Amino acid sequence: MYSTSGEKFLTEATRLFYAEGISAIGVDRVAAESGVSKPTLYAQFGTKASLVAAILQRRSDTRKRDISAYLDNRPPDTDTSVLALFDRFIKGYA
């Protein structure tokens, strides 16, 4: 969906934002640590807010895929699936 440079920017922004907070990290730092220029941010994401939205959307999509895959490997019984889902949440995500 994004160029290789856009993916690098997204990956580094994700790491920094989760480690230090969105408001604490500027796009200059993301650009410097990712080795990708600020124009790439604007070309790929438009704004910092859109970058944050892309990070959150990716995380949501990943979680939905993980949950679906986990439940697909469970018996089709609804009660068992619900309990299995709680077990998955208790174990946490990597």
Sequence and secondary structure as in RCSB ss.txt:
>XXXX:A:sequence
MYSTSGEKFLTEATRLFYAEGISAIGVDRVAAESGVSKPTLYAQFGTKASLVAAILQRRSDTRKRDISAYLDNRP
PDTDTSVLALFDRFIKGYA
>XXXX:A:secstr
   HHHHHHHHHHHHHHHHH TTT  HHHHHHHHT  HHHHHHHTSSHHHHHHHHHHHHHHHHHHHHHHHHHTS 
S HHHHHHHHHHHHHH   
